[in-house]
Amino acid sequence: MTKVDEPGAGAVAVTDGPRRRRVRPAVPLPLLLPGAVALVFLLLPLLALLLRAPWGSLPSLLTSTEVWQALQLSLLSATAATGVSLVLGVPLAWLLARTEFPGRGLVRALVTLPLVLPPVVGGVALLLALGRNGVVGQWLDAWFGITLPFTTTAVVIAESFVAMPFLVISVEGTLRAADPRFEEAAATLGASRFTAFRRVTLPLIAPGIAAGSVLAWARALGEFGATITFAGNFPGRTQTMPLAVYLALQNDPDAAIALSLVLLAVSIAVLAGLRDRWMTAS
Protein backbone atom coordinates (compact mmCIF):
# COMPACT_ATOMS: atom_id res chain seq x y z
CA MET A 1 0.00 0.00 0.00
CA THR A 2 1.38 3.39 -0.98
CA LYS A 3 0.54 6.71 0.61
CA VAL A 4 1.48 10.06 -0.96
CA ASP A 5 1.02 13.46 0.76
CA GLU A 6 -0.68 16.29 -1.05
CA PRO A 7 1.68 18.46 -3.16
CA GLY A 8 3.25 21.28 -1.25
CA ALA A 9 6.27 22.22 0.72
CA GLY A 10 7.80 19.27 2.41
CA ALA A 11 5.66 16.73 0.57
CA VAL A 12 7.05 13.25 1.05
CA ALA A 13 6.19 10.03 -0.73
CA VAL A 14 5.91 7.13 1.67
CA THR A 15 5.76 3.56 0.59
CA ASP A 16 4.80 1.00 3.17
CA GLY A 17 3.94 -1.84 0.84
CA PRO A 18 6.03 -5.01 0.57
CA ARG A 19 9.16 -4.87 -1.52
CA ARG A 20 9.09 -6.64 -4.81
CA ARG A 21 11.17 -9.79 -4.86
CA ARG A 22 13.05 -10.85 -7.92
CA VAL A 23 11.56 -14.08 -9.13
CA ARG A 24 14.08 -16.48 -10.58
CA PRO A 25 12.69 -18.38 -13.54
CA ALA A 26 12.63 -22.14 -13.29
CA VAL A 27 15.43 -23.91 -15.14
CA PRO A 28 14.04 -26.05 -18.00
CA LEU A 29 14.92 -29.70 -17.54
CA PRO A 30 16.17 -30.10 -21.16
CA LEU A 31 18.79 -27.41 -20.39
CA LEU A 32 19.60 -28.50 -16.84
CA LEU A 33 20.67 -32.04 -17.70
CA PRO A 34 23.10 -31.19 -20.56
CA GLY A 35 24.47 -28.30 -18.50
CA ALA A 36 25.14 -30.60 -15.54
CA VAL A 37 26.79 -33.18 -17.80
CA ALA A 38 28.99 -30.46 -19.31
CA LEU A 39 30.02 -29.29 -15.84
CA VAL A 40 30.94 -32.82 -14.78
CA PHE A 41 32.80 -33.35 -18.05
CA LEU A 42 34.94 -30.26 -17.46
CA LEU A 43 35.59 -30.77 -13.76
CA LEU A 44 36.06 -34.54 -13.57
CA PRO A 45 39.57 -34.61 -15.13
CA LEU A 46 40.72 -31.85 -12.78
CA LEU A 47 39.24 -33.67 -9.81
CA ALA A 48 40.95 -36.87 -10.90
CA LEU A 49 44.26 -35.00 -11.07
CA LEU A 50 43.80 -33.82 -7.49
CA LEU A 51 42.72 -37.26 -6.25
CA ARG A 52 45.64 -39.09 -7.86
CA ALA A 53 48.25 -36.53 -6.86
CA PRO A 54 51.17 -37.93 -4.83
CA TRP A 55 50.77 -35.40 -2.04
CA GLY A 56 53.24 -37.15 0.26
CA SER A 57 56.10 -37.10 -2.23
CA LEU A 58 55.13 -33.81 -3.86
CA PRO A 59 57.85 -31.68 -2.19
CA SER A 60 60.64 -34.04 -3.25
CA LEU A 61 59.27 -34.28 -6.80
CA LEU A 62 59.03 -30.52 -7.22
CA THR A 63 62.55 -29.96 -5.88
CA SER A 64 64.26 -32.46 -8.17
CA THR A 65 66.84 -31.03 -10.56
CA GLU A 66 64.92 -31.83 -13.75
CA VAL A 67 61.64 -30.40 -12.49
CA TRP A 68 63.30 -27.28 -11.09
CA GLN A 69 65.12 -26.64 -14.37
CA ALA A 70 61.89 -26.97 -16.33
CA LEU A 71 60.03 -24.75 -13.88
CA GLN A 72 62.72 -22.09 -13.89
CA LEU A 73 62.99 -22.08 -17.68
CA SER A 74 59.21 -21.91 -18.05
CA LEU A 75 58.89 -18.92 -15.75
CA LEU A 76 61.76 -17.03 -17.38
CA SER A 77 60.72 -17.77 -20.95
CA ALA A 78 57.05 -16.97 -20.31
CA THR A 79 58.03 -13.66 -18.71
CA ALA A 80 60.35 -12.83 -21.61
CA ALA A 81 57.63 -13.76 -24.13
CA THR A 82 55.19 -11.50 -22.30
CA GLY A 83 57.73 -8.67 -22.46
CA VAL A 84 58.12 -9.17 -26.21
CA SER A 85 54.34 -9.24 -26.58
CA LEU A 86 54.04 -5.96 -24.67
CA VAL A 87 56.71 -4.16 -26.67
CA LEU A 88 55.33 -5.28 -30.02
CA GLY A 89 51.69 -6.04 -29.30
CA VAL A 90 50.56 -2.79 -27.66
CA PRO A 91 51.62 -0.63 -30.65
CA LEU A 92 49.98 -3.13 -33.01
CA ALA A 93 46.76 -3.01 -31.00
CA TRP A 94 46.82 0.80 -31.14
CA LEU A 95 47.25 0.74 -34.91
CA LEU A 96 44.31 -1.64 -35.31
CA ALA A 97 42.08 0.40 -33.00
CA ARG A 98 42.99 3.98 -33.81
CA THR A 99 44.12 4.14 -37.45
CA GLU A 100 42.47 3.48 -40.78
CA PHE A 101 44.47 1.78 -43.50
CA PRO A 102 43.68 -0.49 -46.43
CA GLY A 103 43.33 -4.13 -45.45
CA ARG A 104 42.94 -3.49 -41.73
CA GLY A 105 40.36 -6.26 -41.43
CA LEU A 106 42.72 -8.71 -43.11
CA VAL A 107 45.56 -7.66 -40.82
CA ARG A 108 43.35 -8.19 -37.77
CA ALA A 109 42.41 -11.65 -39.03
CA LEU A 110 46.06 -12.56 -39.58
CA VAL A 111 46.99 -11.29 -36.11
CA THR A 112 44.40 -13.57 -34.52
CA LEU A 113 45.33 -16.54 -36.71
CA PRO A 114 47.71 -18.08 -34.11
CA LEU A 115 44.70 -18.42 -31.79
CA VAL A 116 43.15 -21.07 -34.04
CA LEU A 117 46.27 -22.35 -35.78
CA PRO A 118 47.44 -25.73 -34.45
CA PRO A 119 50.58 -24.99 -32.39
CA VAL A 120 52.57 -27.66 -34.23
CA VAL A 121 51.80 -25.91 -37.51
CA GLY A 122 53.02 -22.68 -35.92
CA GLY A 123 56.26 -24.42 -34.98
CA VAL A 124 56.73 -25.69 -38.53
CA ALA A 125 56.06 -22.19 -39.86
CA LEU A 126 58.66 -20.75 -37.49
CA LEU A 127 61.18 -23.33 -38.68
CA LEU A 128 60.52 -22.42 -42.32
CA ALA A 129 60.88 -18.74 -41.52
CA LEU A 130 63.70 -18.65 -38.94
CA GLY A 131 65.41 -22.01 -39.36
CA ARG A 132 68.95 -22.30 -40.65
CA ASN A 133 67.57 -22.73 -44.19
CA GLY A 134 64.49 -20.58 -43.58
CA VAL A 135 63.34 -17.53 -45.46
CA VAL A 136 64.92 -15.17 -42.91
CA GLY A 137 66.99 -17.62 -40.89
CA GLN A 138 69.41 -18.35 -43.70
CA TRP A 139 70.41 -14.68 -43.83
CA LEU A 140 70.72 -14.50 -40.05
CA ASP A 141 73.08 -17.46 -40.21
CA ALA A 142 75.08 -16.18 -43.19
CA TRP A 143 75.42 -12.55 -42.10
CA PHE A 144 75.52 -12.73 -38.30
CA GLY A 145 76.12 -16.39 -37.51
CA ILE A 146 72.85 -16.53 -35.56
CA THR A 147 71.04 -19.86 -35.38
CA LEU A 148 67.71 -19.68 -33.59
CA PRO A 149 66.11 -23.16 -33.63
CA PHE A 150 66.68 -25.48 -30.66
CA THR A 151 67.87 -22.68 -28.39
CA THR A 152 66.37 -20.92 -25.39
CA THR A 153 65.72 -17.94 -27.64
CA ALA A 154 63.63 -20.21 -29.84
CA VAL A 155 61.48 -21.03 -26.80
CA VAL A 156 60.78 -17.33 -26.24
CA ILE A 157 60.00 -16.80 -29.94
CA ALA A 158 57.61 -19.76 -30.08
CA GLU A 159 55.82 -18.64 -26.92
CA SER A 160 55.59 -15.05 -28.16
CA PHE A 161 54.10 -16.25 -31.45
CA VAL A 162 51.20 -18.04 -29.74
CA ALA A 163 50.73 -15.61 -26.82
CA MET A 164 50.89 -12.17 -28.45
CA PRO A 165 47.40 -12.36 -30.06
CA PHE A 166 45.83 -12.64 -26.60
CA LEU A 167 47.41 -9.35 -25.57
CA VAL A 168 46.62 -7.62 -28.87
CA ILE A 169 42.94 -8.57 -28.71
CA SER A 170 42.61 -7.48 -25.09
CA VAL A 171 44.35 -4.14 -25.61
CA GLU A 172 42.53 -3.41 -28.86
CA GLY A 173 39.17 -4.01 -27.20
CA THR A 174 40.13 -1.68 -24.35
CA LEU A 175 41.26 0.99 -26.81
CA ARG A 176 37.98 0.80 -28.70
CA ALA A 177 36.08 1.24 -25.45
CA ALA A 178 38.23 4.21 -24.34
CA ASP A 179 36.98 7.66 -25.27
CA PRO A 180 39.29 9.14 -27.97
CA ARG A 181 38.28 12.67 -27.00
CA PHE A 182 40.86 12.65 -24.22
CA GLU A 183 43.59 12.10 -26.80
CA GLU A 184 42.08 14.81 -29.00
CA ALA A 185 42.05 17.21 -26.06
CA ALA A 186 45.72 16.49 -25.40
CA ALA A 187 46.47 17.17 -29.07
CA THR A 188 44.71 20.54 -28.93
CA LEU A 189 46.92 21.45 -25.97
CA GLY A 190 50.01 20.88 -28.08
CA ALA A 191 50.89 17.29 -27.21
CA SER A 192 52.30 15.15 -29.98
CA ARG A 193 50.59 11.93 -30.99
CA PHE A 194 53.16 9.85 -29.12
CA THR A 195 53.02 12.08 -26.02
CA ALA A 196 49.24 11.76 -25.96
CA PHE A 197 49.57 8.01 -26.24
CA ARG A 198 52.15 7.84 -23.45
CA ARG A 199 50.58 10.33 -21.02
CA VAL A 200 46.85 9.88 -21.74
CA THR A 201 46.09 6.65 -23.57
CA LEU A 202 48.34 4.28 -21.64
CA PRO A 203 46.86 5.17 -18.22
CA LEU A 204 43.37 4.75 -19.67
CA ILE A 205 44.02 1.28 -21.07
CA ALA A 206 46.23 0.05 -18.23
CA PRO A 207 43.61 -2.48 -17.00
CA GLY A 208 43.34 -3.97 -20.50
CA ILE A 209 47.11 -4.17 -20.80
CA ALA A 210 47.33 -5.89 -17.41
CA ALA A 211 44.63 -8.41 -18.32
CA GLY A 212 46.20 -9.09 -21.71
CA SER A 213 49.62 -9.52 -20.13
CA VAL A 214 48.32 -12.08 -17.65
CA LEU A 215 46.61 -14.02 -20.43
CA ALA A 216 49.70 -13.88 -22.64
CA TRP A 217 51.92 -15.03 -19.77
CA ALA A 218 49.64 -17.95 -18.94
CA ARG A 219 49.39 -18.97 -22.59
CA ALA A 220 53.16 -18.80 -22.97
CA LEU A 221 53.64 -20.86 -19.83
CA GLY A 222 51.43 -23.63 -21.19
CA GLU A 223 52.75 -23.67 -24.76
CA PHE A 224 53.76 -27.10 -26.06
CA GLY A 225 53.37 -27.73 -29.78
CA ALA A 226 55.24 -24.78 -31.27
CA THR A 227 57.95 -25.05 -28.62
CA ILE A 228 58.77 -28.73 -29.14
CA THR A 229 58.74 -28.27 -32.94
CA PHE A 230 60.83 -25.11 -33.15
CA ALA A 231 62.95 -25.33 -29.97
CA GLY A 232 63.14 -29.05 -29.27
CA ASN A 233 63.10 -30.77 -25.88
CA PHE A 234 66.55 -30.39 -24.34
CA PRO A 235 66.64 -30.46 -20.51
CA GLY A 236 67.98 -27.26 -19.02
CA ARG A 237 67.93 -25.43 -22.35
CA THR A 238 64.55 -25.76 -24.08
CA GLN A 239 62.54 -28.16 -21.90
CA THR A 240 59.68 -26.18 -20.38
CA MET A 241 57.10 -27.54 -17.94
CA PRO A 242 54.60 -28.79 -20.56
CA LEU A 243 57.41 -30.63 -22.32
CA ALA A 244 58.62 -32.03 -19.01
CA VAL A 245 55.09 -33.26 -18.27
CA TYR A 246 54.98 -35.04 -21.61
CA LEU A 247 58.37 -36.67 -21.04
CA ALA A 248 57.72 -37.56 -17.38
CA LEU A 249 54.40 -39.16 -18.24
CA GLN A 250 56.30 -41.91 -20.05
CA ASN A 251 58.87 -42.57 -17.31
CA ASP A 252 57.68 -41.06 -14.02
CA PRO A 253 53.89 -40.49 -13.84
CA ASP A 254 54.13 -39.02 -10.32
CA ALA A 255 56.47 -36.29 -11.57
CA ALA A 256 54.10 -35.62 -14.47
CA ILE A 257 51.22 -35.19 -12.02
CA ALA A 258 53.30 -32.90 -9.81
CA LEU A 259 54.16 -30.64 -12.75
CA SER A 260 50.56 -30.71 -13.89
CA LEU A 261 49.49 -29.51 -10.46
CA VAL A 262 51.86 -26.56 -10.76
CA LEU A 263 50.34 -25.60 -14.11
CA LEU A 264 46.85 -26.06 -12.66
CA ALA A 265 47.71 -23.76 -9.75
CA VAL A 266 48.99 -21.13 -12.18
CA SER A 267 45.78 -21.35 -14.22
CA ILE A 268 43.66 -20.90 -11.09
CA ALA A 269 45.79 -17.90 -10.09
CA VAL A 270 45.23 -16.36 -13.54
CA LEU A 271 41.46 -16.78 -13.21
CA ALA A 272 41.58 -15.28 -9.73
CA GLY A 273 43.53 -12.31 -11.05
CA LEU A 274 40.98 -11.73 -13.81
CA ARG A 275 37.89 -12.25 -11.67
CA ASP A 276 36.96 -8.55 -11.63
CA ARG A 277 37.17 -8.41 -15.43
CA TRP A 278 35.43 -11.61 -16.50
CA MET A 279 34.01 -13.36 -13.45
CA THR A 280 31.89 -10.65 -11.82
CA ALA A 281 28.22 -11.56 -11.83
CA SER A 282 25.98 -8.90 -13.29
N, C-alpha and C positions, 0 to 999 in steps of 0.2 A: 504494500500500500504506500502511495506516495502523496505527500502533503506539500503544497507550495504556497507561501505567503503571498498576499496581494502585492502588486508592484508598488514600489516606493523606496524610500531611503532605508537601507539596512535590510532589504528583502533577502531572505535566505531560502534556498530550496533544500528541503529535508526529505530524505528517502529512508523509510523504515521498513521497506519490504525486504524479502530474502534476496541474497545475492544470487545471481545466475551462476550455475555451475557448468563448467565445460563438459559436455557429454562426449565421451570417447566412442567412436563408432565400433561396432563389433567387427572382429577380424573374420573375413570369410574363410571357411574351412578349406576351400580349394587353394587359397593362398598361404594359409597357415602351415599346411603339411609340407609343401615344397620348400617353404622358407626354413622350416625346422630342419629338414633334410640337408639343405644347403649349409646351414650353420654347423651341423654335426660334421658334414663333409670337410669344412674348412678348419674346424677346431680339433678333430680327432687326430690328425697326424702330429699336431703340436703337442697335444696331450700325451700321445704315445712317446714322443721325444722326452718329455719330462718324466714319464713313468719309467722309462728304460734307462734313464741317465745314471751313470755310475757315480752317485753323489759321494760315496766314501773315498773313492780314488780320484775324484775330480781335481783337488789341489795338485797332486803329483802329476796328473796328465797335463794340466795347463802350465806347469812350470818346467816341462821337459824342453830340451834344447830345440827340437824340431818345431814344436808348437809355438814356443816363444819367438823363434825366428819368423815363422809365418805370421804370427800376430803383429809383431813389430813392423814387418814389411808391409802388411796390409794397412796398418794405421798410417804409416808414413806415405805410402803411395796414394791412398785415398785422400789424404790431406793435400798432397801435391796436386793431384788431379782436380780437386775442388778449387785450389788456387788458380790453376790454368783455366778452369771453367769460368771463374770470376773475372779474370783479366780479359779473356776473349769473349765470354758469353754476355756480359752486361752491355758492352758496346753493341754487340749484334742485336740484342733484345731492343735496345734504344732505336737502332736503325729500323727494325721491323715495326716498331710501334709509333715512331714519330716522323718518319720520312716516307715520301712517296717516290717510288722508282719503278721502272718497267720490270715486270716479272717478280714483284714482291711476293705474290701468292705462291709462285713456284719455289722461291727461295725459302719461304716459311715451311713448305712441304718437305723440301730437302733437309732442312734443319731438324725437323721432327722424324725424319726417316730412321735414324738409329733406334728410336723407341720401338719400332715394329720390326726392324731388321734382325734376323737371327744373329746372335752375338758371334757365332762361328763364322758366318759370312762377313761380318765386320772385321774379324781377325784376318781372314783371307784378303779382304780389300786393303787392309793396312799393309799386309805383306807385299801385295802387288804395287802399292804406292811407295812404301818406305823401306822395302827389303833391299838387300844388296844389289839385286837386279831390277828393282822397282822403278817406276816412272820418275820418282824424285830421289829415291834411295841410291840409285847408281851414281848420280852426280854428287851426293853427299859423300859417298865412298871414294870417288875419284878425286874430288877437289879438296875435301877436308879430312879424309880418312875416317869418317864417322860411319859406324855400323850400328843401327838401332835394334834390329830384331834380337830377341833372346837376351835382352839386358834389362836392368831395373828401369831404365828410361822407357823401354818398350811397355813395361807394366803401366807406367803413368800415362803414356800415350793411349793405350788401349782403354784404360779406365776413363780418361777424359773424353774419348770418342763416344762412349756409351752414356756418360753421365751429364755432359754439357747440355743436351737438349732439355733435361729436366729443369735446369737453372734458367735457360733461355725462355721456356714457356712460362715459368713462374714470374720472372721479371717482366716479360712482355705484358702479361695479364695485369700486373700491378701498374705498369706504365699507362696502359689504356684506361685504367680506372682512375688514375691521378688526373687532377684538373690541370690542363696545360696553361691556364691563364696565369698561374704563378710564374712559370717560366717566361711568359710574354711580359709580365710586369717587370721581372728582372731585366729583360732585354731593353725595355723602355727606360730603365734607370741607368743604362750604359753597360750592363754586363754582357760579356761575350757569350756565345752559345755554349762554349765549354765551361765557363765560369758559372753560368746558370745551371748547367747540368751538375756541376760539382757542389755548388752551394745550395741549390734549391731542389733539384730533382732527386739526387741521391738520398737526402734525408727523408723525402716523401716516400720513396720506394724501399726504404731500408727493411721493413718487414717482409716484403716480397723477396728481396735479396737473401735475407736470412733463411726464409723457408726454402727457397730454391737451393741454397748452399747445403742445407741439411739433407735435402733429397738427393742432391748430386753426390754428397759424401757417402750416404748410405748405399746408393746405387754403385758407386765406385768400389766400396768395400765388398759388395757381394758379386762383383763381376767375375765371370768364369770363362765363357766361351772365347771371347776376343783375346783375353789374356793368355790362355793356354795355346792358342793358335799363333799369336804374334810374338809372345814373350817366352813361351815354353814353361816348363815346370821344374826349375832348378832350385833345390833347397838353399835358402839363404840369399838367393839372388833374384829369382822371379816367382818363387812359390808363395802365393798369398793364401789366406785362410780357406777360401772356397776350393782352391787346388789341393791344399793339404787335407781337407775333408774328403775329397774324391780319392786321394791316394791312401789315406788312413782307413777308409771304408773297406779296402781290399785286404789290408794287413792287420789293422788294429781298430776294430769297430768302436771300442770304448773311447779312443782318442777322437774318432770321427764324431761321436756324439758330443764329446766335450767341446770341440770346436764349433759344432752346430749350435750348442747352447750359447756360446759367446755371440755368434751371429744373431741368434734369436733375441738375446738381451739387447743388442744394439738396435735391432728393428723396433723393439718395444720402446726403447728410449727415444727413437726418432718419432714414433707416433705420439709419445707423451709430450715431446717438444713442439709438435704441430697441433696439439689438441685445441688451442684457441683459434686456429685457422680453419681446421677441417672437421673437428670433432665436437663443436659446440652445438648443442641442440637448440633449434629455433623455437 
